[in-house]
Amino acid sequence: MKKKKGFRSAWLAVAMAAMLAGSFSAQEVSTEQPSGNDQQIVRVGAMSGPTAMGMVRLMELSSLSQTQNTYEFADLMTDASAFAAPLSTGELDIAAVPANLAAALWNKTEGKIQVLAINVSSVLHIVERGDEIHSLEDLKGKKLYATGQGATPEAVLTYLLAQKGIALDTDLEIQWCADTTEALSYVTEDEGAIAMLPQPFVTAACAKVEGLHPALDLGEEWEKLENGSAIVTGVLAVRSDFAAEHPETVQTFLEEYAVSAAYPQEEPEKTAQLIEDYGIVASAALAQKALPSCGITFVTGDEMQETLSGYLSALGEINPALVGGKLPEEAFYYKG
């Protein structure tokens, strides 16, 4: 599989952030306990899955008192909407959430939520048990099992197919599934199954179902559009008041998160074990196999704004409700 253009620039951003933090790599983080116990506590939340996989090194270092900031991590969640209220009311300061949820919260709270960085790129794949799908055009006339009806997976697929002149509701048959478990049951029973699934579940499903394999990476299909944007699965959202009141704390968080985001590439085996230890994925072996396809990244500043705004604009074309009714304003994008 070719390396995505977005990853090259994203990992460059990681390296630059690490240099700003003092030119240290993920293995060179200081093991000395930072001084100053009066620092602002940062309350952080993340979803179980790729968003937490990129944060797991930060979680470990925090537990060992080897971070400059003092962090309190909320329990991992499987439902992104669980972070909406805590972010809005101030129970959390920062949370890793779906990109469109951050936009919707910006609109709902009238600017009280901003985006610090992109932390997860595309995790959506088309998988099949046969050998028929080599392009998006090959989906026409086929049956597709999928999760994410009414949410971003449906919008992403609708948008991509529309660029090929294919209508999601008329040119192919879709069996929408309530969750990945239901999708797996259909895929297991259907020898010719084609499905749209997210990582790391794709890796787990391919290990369980004979003949199942990835056919298309929807992130790569989006990049082929060459419109300056990309699929943005997850972002780091911050309370605007917190960012304004504690800019140095936020900057330190970004530097420490950059190191954590780079850790899966530098130490995949150790990262995979942490992912198992923190209950994000059941098996370290499975986590390590899935990591390269989980879209863990770190993009800030102008590049973040260009990429994210283009993606949100595309979602808004399909369903304005996905981004809270209208696109966020300039201040949505945190620049420090």
Secondary structure, 3 states (H helix, E strand, C coil): CCCCHHHHHHHHHHHHHHHHCCCCCHHHCCCCCCCCCCCCEEEEEEECCHHHHCCHHHHHHHHCCCCCCEEEECCCECCHHHHHHHHHHCCCCEEEEEHHHHHHHHHHCCCCEEEEEEEEECCEEEEECCCCCCCHHHHCCCEEEEECCCCHHHHHHHHHHHCCCCCCCCCCEEEEECCHHHHHHHHHHCCCCEEEEECCHHHHHHHHCCCCEEEEEHHHHHHCCCCCCCCEEEEEEEEHHHHHHCHHHHHHHHHHHHHHHHHHHHCHHHHHHHHHHCCCCCCHHHHHHHHHHCCEEEECHHHHHHHHHHHHHHHHHHCHHHHCCCCCCHHHECCC
